[in-house]
Amino acid sequence: MRVVVVEGSDAGISAGRRREPSPAADRPVLWRRLAAEALGTGLLVTAVVGSGIAAAGLSPSDVGLQLLENAAATATALAVIILLVGPVSGAHLNPVISLVDWWFGKGRAAGLTLGEVAAYAAAQVGGGIAGAVLANLMFDLPAVDWSAKQRSGSHLWLAEAVATAGLVAVVFALARSGRARLSAAAVGGYIGSAYFFTSSTSFANPAVTVARAFTDTFAGIAPGSVPPFVLAQVAGAVVGAFVVIVLYPDAGAGAGAVVVPHDAGQAAGAALDGGAAS
């Protein structure tokens, strides 16, 4: 693995260096990456739905406290899940992250291929649905209980676009600036805060949005509300990608490290860096 020394501030790398993405051939085999994406997204949805059910039971008369409990559990779980599956698949856990990764990595030996994007998305959606079912069962609810919670309105769609744009900007700015090892804390922190600064409570993820239609609980969303949410998220991803391009014109150079490095060489290097830094 080579280390590229970057002079000045042109690349926006405060540490003064970055790793070149390794060739795609160095990554774990596709089925292993898909298993990691399904597992990670499933655990994320289990945390979102399960903590929402628990919060509603623990604080039945205080919606603000319910949201705080749900946000804290989700943010913490997301950070841990990124650490768990990131070295295998990159811990995208989100179809729009995978799609933007493909877009930035086009023509490079980094990022996903379009076929891999489709496979990642299928694994993410399937894993998310399984996570919602698991959460329902853990709380003695029907395995599939379609949500009746309508989440509709231009203000909510705008909020989803904003939340997703911010998420994409955070993820790819960290990757491009050589700070992907901070993604677990940064992404978890961003999602936790976005629960409160957006009116939609920051779904920001098509796979999670679809999965949350399978539970008629605190975190649920009615199936009819899902398509507009997903469209808003895709629009937000485009805005977030534009922000990254403006700030980091050579954003594709970091496509191999989204959300975290996930080939053999980069994973080893990240482990060594993590041991030295923390």
C-alpha positions in Angstrom: 0.0 0.0 0.0 1.4 3.4 -1.0 1.1 6.6 0.9 0.7 9.8 -1.1 2.1 13.0 0.5 -0.1 16.0 -0.3 1.4 19.5 0.1 -0.6 22.6 0.9 -4.4 22.8 1.3 -5.5 22.1 -2.3 -6.8 18.7 -1.3 -8.2 19.9 2.0 -6.3 17.2 4.0 -5.4 18.6 7.4 -3.3 15.6 8.2 -1.1 16.3 5.1 -1.4 12.8 3.6 -3.9 10.3 2.3 -3.9 6.7 1.1 -4.5 5.9 -2.5 -7.5 3.6 -3.0 -6.5 0.1 -3.6 -7.7 -1.7 -6.7 -11.2 -3.2 -6.5 -9.7 -6.7 -6.8 -8.2 -6.3 -3.3 -11.6 -6.0 -1.7 -13.4 -8.9 0.0 -15.5 -11.1 -2.3 -18.9 -9.7 -3.2 -21.0 -12.2 -1.3 -19.1 -11.4 1.9 -19.6 -7.7 1.3 -23.3 -8.2 0.7 -23.6 -10.3 3.8 -22.0 -7.4 5.8 -24.4 -4.9 4.2 -27.5 -7.0 5.0 -26.3 -7.6 8.5 -25.4 -4.0 9.2 -28.6 -2.6 7.8 -30.6 -5.2 9.6 -29.0 -4.3 12.9 -29.5 -0.6 12.2 -33.2 -1.0 11.6 -33.5 -3.3 14.7 -31.9 -0.5 16.7 -34.2 2.2 15.3 -37.4 0.2 15.6 -36.6 -1.6 18.9 -35.4 1.5 20.7 -38.6 3.3 19.4 -40.8 0.6 20.9 -38.9 0.7 24.2 -39.0 4.5 24.4 -42.7 4.6 23.8 -43.1 2.1 26.7 -40.6 3.8 29.0 -41.8 7.4 28.5 -45.4 7.1 27.3 -46.4 10.7 28.1 -43.3 12.5 26.8 -42.7 12.4 23.1 -39.6 14.6 23.3 -38.0 12.1 25.7 -39.1 9.2 23.5 -37.3 10.9 20.5 -34.2 11.5 22.6 -34.0 7.9 23.7 -34.6 6.7 20.1 -32.0 9.1 18.7 -29.3 8.2 21.3 -29.8 4.4 20.7 -29.7 4.8 16.9 -26.7 7.1 16.8 -24.7 4.8 19.2 -25.7 1.6 17.4 -24.9 3.1 14.0 -21.4 4.0 15.1 -20.8 0.5 16.4 -22.3 -1.1 13.3 -19.9 0.9 11.1 -17.0 -0.4 13.1 -18.3 -4.0 12.9 -19.0 -4.3 9.1 -17.0 -1.4 7.7 -13.7 -3.2 7.0 -15.7 -5.8 5.0 -18.1 -3.8 2.9 -17.4 -0.1 3.7 -20.6 0.0 5.8 -22.7 1.9 3.3 -25.9 0.6 4.8 -27.7 3.0 2.5 -28.5 2.7 -1.2 -27.9 6.4 -1.9 -24.4 6.2 -0.4 -23.7 3.2 -2.6 -25.1 5.1 -5.7 -23.0 8.2 -5.0 -19.9 6.0 -4.4 -20.4 4.5 -7.9 -20.8 8.0 -9.4 -17.7 9.3 -7.9 -15.7 6.2 -8.6 -16.6 5.9 -12.3 -13.6 5.2 -14.4 -11.3 4.6 -11.4 -10.1 1.4 -9.7 -12.2 2.5 -6.7 -15.9 2.7 -5.8 -18.6 0.2 -6.7 -19.7 -0.9 -10.2 -23.3 -0.2 -11.1 -24.0 -4.0 -10.8 -22.6 -3.9 -7.3 -24.7 -0.9 -6.4 -27.8 -2.9 -7.3 -26.6 -5.9 -5.3 -25.8 -3.6 -2.3 -29.2 -2.0 -2.5 -31.0 -5.4 -2.5 -28.9 -6.6 0.5 -29.6 -3.4 2.3 -33.4 -3.4 1.8 -33.6 -7.2 2.5 -31.5 -6.8 5.7 -33.5 -3.8 6.8 -36.8 -5.6 6.4 -35.4 -8.5 8.4 -34.3 -6.1 11.1 -37.8 -4.6 11.4 -39.3 -8.1 11.7 -36.7 -9.0 14.4 -37.6 -5.9 16.4 -41.3 -6.6 16.2 -40.8 -10.2 17.4 -38.5 -9.1 20.2 -41.3 -7.0 21.6 -43.9 -9.7 21.1 -45.6 -7.9 18.2 -46.7 -9.5 14.9 -43.7 -10.2 12.6 -45.1 -7.9 9.9 -47.4 -5.1 11.1 -47.8 -2.5 8.4 -47.5 1.0 9.7 -50.5 3.3 9.8 -48.3 6.4 10.6 -48.8 8.9 7.8 -45.7 11.0 7.2 -46.7 13.3 4.3 -46.1 17.0 3.5 -43.7 19.2 1.6 -42.0 20.2 4.9 -41.2 16.5 5.6 -39.9 15.9 2.1 -37.7 19.0 2.4 -36.4 17.7 5.7 -35.5 14.4 4.2 -33.6 16.1 1.3 -31.7 18.2 3.8 -30.9 15.2 6.1 -29.7 13.1 3.2 -27.6 15.9 1.6 -25.8 16.4 4.9 -25.2 12.7 5.3 -23.7 12.3 1.8 -21.6 15.4 2.4 -20.2 14.1 5.7 -19.4 10.6 4.4 -17.7 11.7 1.2 -15.9 14.7 2.7 -14.3 12.4 5.3 -13.4 9.8 2.6 -11.8 12.4 0.3 -9.9 14.1 3.0 -8.3 11.0 4.4 -10.3 11.0 7.6 -12.5 8.0 6.9 -11.5 6.4 10.2 -13.6 9.1 11.9 -16.7 8.0 10.0 -18.2 5.9 12.8 -18.3 8.8 15.3 -19.1 11.5 12.7 -21.9 9.6 10.9 -23.5 8.4 14.2 -23.3 11.9 15.6 -24.8 13.5 12.5 -27.7 11.1 12.4 -28.4 11.5 16.1 -28.4 15.3 15.8 -30.5 15.3 12.6 -33.3 13.5 14.6 -33.8 16.9 16.2 -33.0 19.5 13.6 -35.2 18.0 10.9 -39.0 17.8 11.0 -38.9 14.2 9.6 -36.5 12.9 12.2 -34.0 12.1 9.5 -34.7 8.8 7.9 -32.1 9.8 5.2 -31.9 6.2 3.9 -34.2 4.5 1.3 -33.6 1.0 2.7 -34.4 2.0 6.2 -37.4 3.9 5.1 -38.8 0.8 3.3 -38.1 -1.4 6.3 -39.8 0.9 8.7 -43.1 0.4 6.8 -43.1 -3.1 8.3 -43.8 -1.9 11.8 -46.7 -0.1 13.2 -44.7 1.4 16.1 -43.0 4.7 17.1 -40.5 4.5 14.2 -43.0 3.3 11.6 -44.0 5.0 8.3 -47.1 4.1 6.3 -46.3 2.4 3.0 -48.0 5.2 1.1 -45.6 7.7 2.6 -42.5 5.8 1.5 -42.2 6.7 -2.2 -42.1 10.5 -1.6 -39.6 10.1 1.2 -37.3 8.0 -1.1 -37.6 10.5 -3.9 -36.7 13.3 -1.5 -33.7 11.3 -0.3 -32.4 10.7 -3.8 -32.8 14.5 -4.5 -30.9 15.2 -1.3 -28.1 12.8 -2.3 -27.7 14.8 -5.5 -27.4 18.0 -3.6 -24.9 16.4 -1.1 -22.8 15.1 -4.0 -22.7 18.6 -5.5 -21.5 20.1 -2.2 -18.7 17.5 -2.1 -17.7 18.3 -5.6 -17.5 22.0 -4.9 -15.4 21.4 -1.7 -13.4 18.5 -3.0 -13.2 18.6 -6.8 -11.3 15.3 -7.0 -13.9 13.5 -4.8 -13.6 10.3 -6.8 -10.1 9.7 -5.4 -11.7 8.8 -2.0 -14.4 6.4 -3.4 -12.5 3.3 -2.3 -12.8 4.4 1.4 -16.5 5.0 1.7 -17.8 4.8 4.4 -14.6 3.4 5.7 -11.7 1.6 3.9 -12.7 -1.9 3.0 -9.9 -3.7 1.2 -7.2 -5.8 2.9 -4.5 -3.2 2.7 -6.6 -0.3 3.8 -8.2 -2.3 6.6 -4.9 -3.3 8.0 -3.6 0.3 7.8 -6.7 1.7 9.5 -6.3 -0.8 12.3 -2.7 0.2 12.8 -3.6 3.9 12.7 -6.5 3.3 15.1 -4.1 1.5 17.5 -1.6 4.4 17.4 -4.2 7.2 17.6 -6.6 5.6 20.2 
